Amino acid sequence: MTLTRRSAFALAAGAAAFLNARGTRAAAPARFVRNPFKLGVASGDPSQDGLTIWTRLAPNPMEPDGGAGSEPIEVRYQVAEDAGFKRVVRDELAVAHPERAHSVHVDLYGLEPGRPYWYRFEAGGVRSPVGRGVTLPAPTSRTERLKLGVASCQHYEQGWFTPYRDMVAWNPDLILHLGDYIYESSWGPQLRRHPTLEPRTLDEYRVHHAVYKLDADMQAAHAHTSWAFTWDDHEVENDYAGLTPQQIEDAAEFPERRARAYQAWFEHLPVSRRSLLSMGEMRIYQELLYGDLAQLLMVDYRQYRSPRACITAERWRSGVVDCPELTDPKRTALGEDQDYWFGQTFGRGNSRWQVLGQATLFSHLDQKTPAGTPGSFNDGWSGYPVTRQRMLDRIARRKTADTVILGGDMHAFWTVDVRAQALDPASPIVATEFVGTSITSQSTSWDRFNQILKEGRNEHVKFFDDRQRGWMAAEVTRDRWNVDFRVVDSVATKTPAFSSLKRWAVEHGKAGAQEA
């Protein structure tokens, strides 16, 4: 390994190399001159007996290789039952590979259910901050309470990630991130700047992610407890659908760009190595069981989608449309495998509540096309009505009122009664939907959406407000689902005031939200 200022470390003399898990490349201990843990630590994808712990060695985060050089590096990790590491249950070695930007993903198994664990890493004589992760209660255990922090849409340039400070103070058991973890483009007010105008190469996506990971409030939230993720579009490119890009001229190159973006996303998040399937493909949809209290299904709404309906070479971008293609039964929002998984998984077992975590507004909005005729937004769920109705049919067949749908993307809070027939506002309520506003991403849709709600058949929408940034605090008990729409007065200051905008409740056995 070349000893350079850029790599910021030297190999310790005489250190013994060892083979990594695949037995392909040797790794050795390193000596760092700068802190390699500047991007923090995190845990995610929890189960009853384990979780994934993560870090990335990056002494110089703004360099494409993170300043960690071109060789595998030995990393020690410890997991303990207490914050002081007096009861250590794991003390082992992992390998950080340059092909994965020296990220470390350790999938832990054999832990006790329903309890916290503390973890830390060590490399080159430097010890990382301590993180705290949780395992889920056993599915057969009676569970009384769950606290979920729900976040989405964090544009680095448009504000400080201070809503996470409020979230950590609330002390959630789990944090759900419902997409737009990064933004690939610059727009709106700029408090700070992206490192590149728009990432396209793997190195550019890596540096882009590194900038986001340097935010202190988000690092603290990652260290506080375990997260579960889905993604939306901006992790790759605005409004992409499957392998179809936003711009027609990018179609040939887009599959490779998406593969680079997916790799960088994996390298910077605490998701299991099981997620990696093949070049350019990841499985991120999953089921999380929180004791007998909640079944949480995290859905991938981007990777497997059919192209947007009603697009032509002349009208390629997303919009409100109306054409026969919308109801083509061959079109899909989830892909065949995920659709089958949802049908087989939703509502199985003895969970008190069923929870769907996905990226955007699930319910239908009655809108008008540019020509003034009824239409559907083709980048949202309304652009995939066959898939959505099939999911609604499965929810209705469950014959329970205890389904809650969580979403992001809209940069606004929404509270919606979910109807059995998406286009019929008089059909029975089968679920309740809460959409959270953005962490920082701005919105200028107040007048437009209020006009849409006023003009269309949108009686199922109980609340909309896009004027403040924040997150959702969801506290679940056996008899009640409580949601607090939390806001900050400004994301342009590092010392904002936090408050509650609106509180909602769903009673067990009675679909539909009531103002609390």
Buried (B, 14 or more C-beta within 10 A) or exposed (E): BEEEEEBBBBBBEEEEEEEBEEEEBBBBBBBBBBBBBBBBBBBBBBBBBBBBBBBBBBBBBEBBBBBBBEBBBBBBBBBBBEEEBEEEBBEEEBBBBBEBBBBBBBBBEEBEBBEBBBBBBBBBEBEBBBBBBBBBBBBEBEBEEBBBBBBBBBBBBBBBBBBBBBBBEBEBBBBBBBBBBBBBBBEBEEBEEBBBEEBBBBBBBBBBBBBBBBBBBBBBBBBBBBBBBBBBBBBBBBBBBBBBBBEEEBEEEBBBBBBBBBBBBBBBBBBBEEBBEEEBEBBBBBBBBBBBBBBBBBBBBBBBBBBBBBBEEEEBEBBBBBBEBBEEEEBBBBBEEBBEBBBEBBBEEEBBBBBBBBBBBBBBBBBBBEEEEEBBBBBBBBBBBBBBBBBBBBBBEBEBBBBBBBBBBBBBBBBBBBBBBBBEBEBEBBBBBBBBBBBBBBBEBEEEBEEBBEEBBBEBBBBBBBEBBBBBBBBBBEEEBBBBBBBBEBBBEEEBEBEEBBBBBBBBEEBBBEEE
